[in-house]
Amino acid sequence: MAKKIRALRQFSHFHLGTVDGGEVKVVRDDIAEALIGMDLAELVEDEAEPVKPKPASKPAKPAQDKK
C-alpha cells in the first residue's frame, strides 16, 4: 500500500531524490514510516488539496507614440 506524506523540510532520499519542504508525495508505507519517524515528513490525510489561485496577469502597457 502507499501513503501520502508532506515534507517538513528539504531532504534527499535514495529512491525519491530531492524533496522540497512542503512537497506532497505518495510513497511506500515503509518509506513513509521511516521519514515520519525521523521528523522529515508528516502523514497527509486523504482530503482535497487546496487549489492555488493563479497569479494575476500583468496589465498590458499602453502603446507609446514614437516621435
Protein Blocks (a to p, Z undefined) as FASTA:
>chain_A
ZZddddfbdcddfklopadehiacdddfklmmmmmmnopaccdddddddddddddddddd
dddddZZ
